[in-house]
């Protein structure tokens, strides 16, 4: 059997009897690993939902989920990534006080997402897919 297409569907509970159904699909070529592509689709769906909820909270005047500021060092501004990250990657992530790292916006570009994830792995982080609370954390 040859798998040629993968579809990922997720229902999010928005509260107050509202839900949001998200579906994303990918066409595979011979070189793609279906499980890896499925994981990328799942992660991108989660990140899209997180971005959607942040924008929704901001537009409704509600308190968007606040994230604490990081003080990496006295010479580094709050929430700035370590100097080890390339500038094009650093602008897409935010380091939090609890030691986790989140993206600053929804990453639509699959290659960019892969680059960010690879750089975070090099720094000793692992991706935790946890819905609206998805993030990188230091490997245990």
C-alpha positions in Angstrom: 0.0 0.0 0.0 1.3 3.5 -0.9 0.1 6.4 1.3 -0.2 9.4 -1.0 -2.2 11.9 1.2 -2.6 12.5 4.9 -5.5 14.4 6.5 -5.4 15.7 10.1 -8.7 16.8 11.7 -9.0 18.4 15.2 -11.9 19.8 17.1 -11.1 22.6 19.6 -13.5 23.6 22.4 -13.7 27.4 22.5 -15.9 27.4 25.6 -19.5 28.7 25.9 -20.7 25.8 23.7 -18.5 26.8 20.8 -16.2 24.5 18.9 -13.8 25.0 16.0 -13.0 22.2 13.6 -9.7 22.4 11.8 -8.7 20.1 9.0 -5.3 20.2 7.2 -4.0 17.8 4.5 -0.8 17.1 2.8 0.1 15.4 -0.4 3.1 13.0 0.0 5.9 12.1 -2.3 8.0 9.0 -2.2 10.6 10.5 0.2 8.1 11.7 2.9 7.7 9.8 6.1 3.9 9.7 6.7 4.3 9.8 10.5 6.6 12.8 10.4 4.3 14.6 8.0 1.3 13.8 10.2 3.2 15.2 13.3 4.0 18.4 11.4 0.3 18.7 10.4 -0.8 18.2 14.0 1.7 20.8 15.3 0.8 23.3 12.7 -2.9 22.9 13.5 -2.2 23.5 17.2 -0.1 26.6 16.4 -2.8 28.0 14.1 -5.4 27.5 16.9 -3.1 29.2 19.5 -2.6 32.2 17.1 -6.4 32.3 16.5 -7.2 32.4 20.2 -4.6 35.1 20.9 -6.1 37.3 18.1 -9.6 36.5 19.3 -8.8 37.5 22.9 -7.1 40.7 21.8 -10.0 41.7 19.5 -12.7 41.0 22.1 -10.8 43.1 24.7 -10.4 40.0 26.9 -7.2 39.3 28.7 -5.1 37.4 26.3 -3.1 34.6 27.9 -0.2 36.5 29.4 3.3 35.2 29.3 5.9 36.2 31.8 9.1 38.0 30.6 12.4 36.3 30.6 15.5 38.0 32.0 18.2 36.0 30.3 21.0 38.3 31.4 21.5 42.0 32.3 22.7 42.8 28.8 19.8 41.1 27.1 16.3 42.6 26.7 13.2 40.7 28.1 11.9 37.7 26.1 14.9 37.7 23.8 16.4 34.4 22.8 20.0 33.4 23.6 22.7 34.7 21.3 23.2 31.1 20.1 20.1 31.2 17.8 20.4 32.7 14.3 18.6 36.0 14.0 16.1 34.7 11.4 15.1 32.0 14.0 15.3 34.2 17.1 12.7 36.6 15.9 10.1 33.7 15.8 10.5 32.5 19.4 9.9 33.8 22.9 11.7 32.4 26.0 9.5 32.3 29.1 10.4 32.5 32.8 9.3 29.0 33.4 12.0 27.7 31.0 9.7 27.0 28.1 9.8 28.5 24.6 6.9 29.4 22.4 6.6 30.8 18.9 5.6 34.5 18.6 3.1 33.8 15.8 1.6 30.9 13.9 4.3 29.4 11.5 2.7 28.6 8.2 6.0 27.9 6.4 6.8 24.2 6.8 10.5 24.7 6.1 10.8 27.6 8.5 9.1 25.5 11.2 11.6 22.7 10.6 14.5 25.1 10.9 13.2 26.6 14.1 12.6 23.1 15.6 16.1 21.9 14.5 17.7 24.9 16.2 15.7 24.3 19.4 16.8 20.7 19.4 20.4 21.7 19.0 20.0 23.8 22.2 18.6 20.8 24.0 14.9 21.5 23.8 12.1 19.1 22.8 8.7 20.0 21.3 5.6 19.3 23.6 2.4 19.3 21.6 -0.2 20.3 24.2 -3.0 22.1 22.3 -3.0 25.8 23.2 -0.1 25.2 25.6 2.3 23.7 23.0 5.9 24.7 23.6 9.5 23.6 23.7 11.0 22.5 27.0 14.5 21.4 28.1 14.9 17.7 27.6 14.6 15.8 30.8 
